[in-house]
Amino acid sequence: MAAEQAVHAIETEDGDTAVLSYAPLDPATIEASCRSTKDGAVVSFVGYTRDEFQGRTVTRLTYESYVPLALRTLQQILVEARALPPPPPTVFSGLEDHRPCCGHAAPSQGHQHEHRDASEKKTAVVEVSRIRIAHLLGESPPLTPSICISVASPHRREAFYVCEWVLEAVKRKAQVWKREWYASETVKEQEESFVGRDGEGPDGRGGRAHQDSKWKENFPPPAASA
């Protein structure tokens, strides 16, 4: 397979998968691979390349990764996701329509009544059937799916919760870097800012981005407030 179309994948003992792909991502296929007759919900997140950043026109993104290390990191994220405790109540938890047996037309202070299916059991960890992570590598023009996460669960709250948790974990931990290419850049600026080779990190060893490069973390942490 040509390097520009290479697909690198890893699978956990639970059947969850993580993919780093130079081939285009197909969100519908990724989500479909999660579905089963035992699940009541599949929640997916798809991140797309946009054409603007801080007022500058973006022509494309380039994603680069230290693949062996990144796959191990993604595998650990998948394992940790299944060990999460059940999700806490959300801001929407009190907004469900009450059934007639409640005797209340709407939730009221001091009235806590939750309907559950008789077969639903409280567990110490989330109930998740399958998790999929896919991240694009290489070129990513505007409107291109660059990251796809799908989570299947018998219950929608678990699916929403785990999907967001996995996304944030990938943003914080995965050894994937991106660079914006701007329409206003000269050829010289573009050449000087490209660092690293396929399969290596921006500094050529899979570590931190070089201080003189324009590479940055995929999702940098917010700046500390003064």
Order of alpha helices (4+ residues) and beta strands (2+ residues): beta-beta-alpha-beta-beta-beta-alpha-beta-beta-beta-alpha-beta-alpha-beta
